[in-house]
């Protein structure tokens, strides 16, 4: 974590003390499979019971709970989190209070896209909207994104689509100039999770089919995710220019909703309406 003032450090340690005490107080020996021994004057687990469950010394755990200036590791914090039955948000909070960067949330491969998220994408129509995960896998997409951005039914990953979907690529007005920034943004995303095999899989598979991606990946350029302007030329309605805004999903921080808003004074909104009417009027 970044450096902090002595006052902030003291406040953080006080919060750590209170947090651990309240988490300990809400559990009983029976909750964690420990036999209750002797008369208990206060509710909850004793410090020595938490230390035993976590596999750490009683004195060390006492110092941690008192907010003393001691060295902690992620392994020990995880053990304490398990002993105290912390939820994922509570575990991340424990890391922050202990002065460490919180762990990334677990993978999202099997996570379910909620009806509320799908309804948000659909409600954004006739403007395009896309939901992707940290690997840039497409989790959900509205019909407007299919129509306006050139996605088809077999697209499964934004990065693969950008480099291998001929229709999507041909519609980009400035594909060659945008491509380096796209790869640099993906590298920055991957760098936040070193050793994650899913990032390696995406890179290896795309390298095998796209020499252009392979060349750009080898540059090791890095760029952060930002609000961007996306310009495409649609074969039916002409130029579409969007402000694209990525928004993190609160309960899935590694998911992003990408909302495409027609750029003012470009005629894009009118052309989108025309495109939606063309599709609606098309024969089945």
C-alpha positions in Angstrom: 0.0 0.0 0.0 1.1 3.6 -0.4 2.8 5.4 2.5 0.6 7.0 5.1 1.0 9.5 7.9 1.4 8.4 11.5 -2.1 9.6 12.3 -3.6 7.5 9.5 -1.6 4.5 10.6 -2.8 4.8 14.2 -6.4 5.2 13.0 -6.1 2.1 10.8 -4.6 0.0 13.7 -7.5 1.1 16.0 -10.0 0.0 13.4 -8.1 -3.3 13.0 -8.4 -3.8 16.8 -12.1 -3.2 16.8 -12.7 -5.2 13.7 -11.0 -8.3 15.1 -12.6 -8.0 18.4 -16.1 -7.8 17.0 -15.5 -10.7 14.5 -14.3 -12.8 17.5 -17.2 -11.8 19.7 -19.8 -13.0 17.2 -18.6 -16.6 17.2 -19.1 -19.3 19.8 -16.8 -22.3 20.4 -19.6 -24.5 18.9 -19.5 -22.5 15.7 -16.0 -23.5 15.0 -15.9 -26.9 16.5 -14.0 -26.0 19.7 -15.0 -27.5 23.1 -16.0 -24.7 25.5 -13.8 -24.9 28.6 -14.3 -23.1 31.9 -16.6 -20.2 32.7 -16.8 -17.5 30.0 -17.2 -14.0 31.2 -17.6 -12.5 27.7 -19.4 -13.8 24.6 -17.5 -15.1 21.7 -14.2 -16.8 21.1 -11.1 -16.2 23.3 -7.9 -14.9 21.7 -6.1 -18.2 22.4 -8.9 -20.1 20.6 -8.6 -17.9 17.5 -4.8 -18.3 17.6 -5.1 -22.1 17.8 -7.5 -22.2 14.9 -5.3 -20.0 12.8 -2.1 -21.8 13.8 -0.3 -18.7 15.2 1.1 -17.9 18.6 -1.2 -16.5 21.2 1.1 -13.5 21.9 1.4 -12.7 18.2 -2.4 -12.8 17.7 -2.8 -10.6 20.8 -0.4 -8.1 19.4 -2.2 -8.0 16.1 -5.6 -7.5 17.8 -4.0 -4.7 19.9 -2.9 -3.0 16.7 0.8 -3.2 17.4 3.4 -2.6 14.8 4.1 -6.1 13.8 4.9 -7.8 10.4 2.0 -9.8 8.9 1.8 -12.0 5.8 -1.0 -12.8 3.5 -0.8 -16.5 4.5 -1.4 -15.6 8.2 -4.2 -13.2 7.4 -5.9 -15.8 5.4 -5.6 -18.3 8.2 -7.1 -15.7 10.7 -9.8 -15.0 8.1 -10.7 -18.7 8.0 -10.6 -19.0 11.8 -13.0 -16.1 12.2 -15.2 -17.3 9.3 -14.8 -14.0 7.4 -16.7 -13.3 4.2 -14.9 -12.2 1.1 -15.6 -8.5 1.7 -14.5 -8.9 5.4 -11.3 -10.7 4.3 -10.5 -7.8 1.9 -11.2 -5.4 4.8 -8.8 -7.3 7.1 -6.1 -6.9 4.5 -6.6 -3.2 4.2 -6.6 -2.7 8.0 -3.4 -4.7 8.3 -1.7 -2.5 5.8 -1.7 -4.9 2.8 -3.3 -4.7 -0.6 -6.5 -6.8 -0.6 -6.6 -10.0 -2.6 -8.3 -10.1 -5.9 -11.7 -11.7 -5.9 -12.1 -15.2 -7.2 -12.5 -16.2 -10.9 -15.8 -15.4 -12.7 -15.9 -18.3 -15.1 -18.9 -19.9 -13.4 -20.5 -16.7 -12.2 -24.1 -16.1 -13.4 -25.1 -12.9 -15.1 -28.1 -11.7 -13.2 -31.4 -10.7 -14.9 -30.9 -7.2 -13.6 -27.6 -6.9 -15.5 -29.1 -8.3 -18.7 -32.1 -5.9 -18.3 -29.6 -2.9 -18.0 -27.9 -3.9 -21.3 -31.3 -4.3 -23.0 -32.5 -1.0 -21.6 -29.5 0.8 -23.1 -30.8 0.0 -26.6 -30.7 1.3 -29.3 -27.2 2.2 -28.0 -24.7 -0.7 -27.7 -23.8 -2.2 -24.4 -21.4 -5.0 -23.5 -20.6 -6.9 -20.3 -17.1 -8.4 -20.1 -14.9 -10.0 -17.4 -11.3 -9.3 -16.5 -10.1 -11.6 -19.3 -12.3 -9.6 -21.8 -14.6 -12.6 -22.2 -18.0 -11.5 -23.4 -20.5 -12.4 -20.7 -23.5 -10.6 -22.2 -24.2 -8.2 -25.1 -27.3 -6.4 -26.3 -28.8 -6.6 -29.8 -27.6 -3.0 -30.5 -23.9 -4.1 -30.0 -24.5 -6.9 -32.5 -26.0 -4.6 -35.0 -23.8 -1.5 -34.6 -20.4 -2.9 -33.7 -20.1 -6.0 -35.8 -20.2 -8.7 -33.2 -21.6 -12.1 -34.3 -23.0 -15.1 -32.6 -19.7 -16.9 -32.2 -17.7 -14.0 -30.6 -16.7 -15.0 -27.1 -13.8 -12.5 -26.2 -13.5 -8.8 -27.0 -9.7 -9.2 -27.8 -10.3 -12.1 -30.1 -13.1 -10.2 -31.9 -10.9 -7.2 -32.4 -8.2 -9.1 -34.1 -10.0 -12.0 -35.8 -13.6 -11.0 -36.6 -13.2 -9.6 -40.2 -16.5 -7.7 -40.2 -15.8 -6.1 -36.8 -12.3 -5.1 -37.8 -13.4 -3.7 -41.2 -15.9 -1.4 -39.5 -13.2 0.3 -37.3 -12.3 3.6 -38.9 -8.9 3.7 -37.2 -8.1 0.0 -36.5 -4.3 0.3 -37.0 -3.9 3.3 -34.7 -6.2 1.8 -32.0 -4.7 -1.7 -31.9 -1.6 -0.9 -29.9 -3.7 0.8 -27.2 -6.0 -2.2 -27.1 -3.2 -4.6 -26.5 -1.5 -2.3 -24.0 -4.7 -2.1 -22.0 -5.0 -5.9 -21.9 -1.4 -6.2 -20.8 -2.1 -3.8 -17.9 -5.1 -5.9 -16.9 -3.1 -9.1 -17.0 -0.2 -7.6 -15.0 -2.6 -7.2 -12.0 -2.9 -11.0 -11.8 0.6 -12.4 -12.5 0.5 -16.2 -12.9 -3.2 -16.3 -13.7 -3.4 -19.2 -16.3 -6.5 -17.8 -17.9 -4.7 -14.7 -19.1 -1.9 -16.9 -20.4 -4.5 -19.0 -22.3 -6.0 -15.9 -24.0 -2.6 -14.6 -25.0 -1.3 -18.0 -26.2 -4.4 -18.8 -28.2 -4.6 -15.3 -29.8 -0.8 -15.3 -30.6 -1.2 -18.5 -32.5 -3.9 -17.1 -34.8 -2.9 -13.4 -35.1 0.6 -12.3 -36.0 -0.4 -8.7 -35.5 -1.4 -9.4 -31.9 1.8 -11.3 -31.4 3.9 -8.4 -32.6 2.1 -5.9 -30.5 2.2 -8.1 -27.4 5.9 -8.4 -27.7 6.3 -4.6 -27.4 5.3 -4.8 -23.6 3.5 -1.5 -23.9 1.0 -0.8 -21.0 -2.0 1.6 -20.8 -4.7 1.9 -18.3 -8.5 1.5 -19.0 -10.0 4.9 -19.8 -13.1 6.4 -21.3 -12.6 6.2 -25.0 -14.0 7.4 -28.3 -15.0 4.5 -30.6 -15.6 5.2 -34.3 -17.0 2.6 -36.7 -18.3 2.8 -40.3 -21.5 0.7 -40.6 -22.2 -0.5 -44.1 -25.9 0.3 -43.9 -26.1 3.6 -42.0 -22.6 5.1 -42.2 -20.3 6.5 -39.5 -21.1 5.8 -35.8 -19.1 7.6 -33.2 -19.4 6.7 -29.5 -18.1 7.8 -26.2 -17.4 4.4 -24.5 -17.6 4.4 -20.7 -16.5 1.2 -18.7 -18.2 0.8 -15.4 -17.2 -1.8 -12.8 -20.0 -4.0 -11.4 -20.2 -3.6 -7.6 -20.5 -7.2 -6.6 -18.1 -8.4 -9.4 -15.3 -5.9 -9.4 -13.6 -7.8 -12.3 -16.6 -7.3 -14.5 -17.2 -4.2 -16.5 -20.2 -2.9 -18.3 -19.2 -1.0 -21.4 -21.8 1.6 -22.3 -21.6 3.2 -25.8 -23.2 6.7 -25.9 -23.6 8.5 -29.2 -21.2 11.4 -29.5 -23.1 14.7 -29.7 -23.3 16.5 -33.1 -22.1 13.5 -35.1 -25.5 12.2 -36.2 -24.8 8.9 -34.5 -28.0 8.8 -32.5 -30.2 9.3 -35.6 -28.3 6.6 -37.5 -28.7 4.2 -34.6 -32.4 4.7 -34.6 -32.5 4.1 -38.4 -30.4 0.9 -37.9 -32.8 -0.5 -35.3 -35.7 0.2 -37.6 -33.9 -1.5 -40.5 -33.4 -4.6 -38.4 -36.9 -4.6 -37.0 -38.3 -4.4 -40.6 -36.1 -7.1 -42.0 -37.8 -10.4 -42.8 -37.2 -13.3 -40.5 
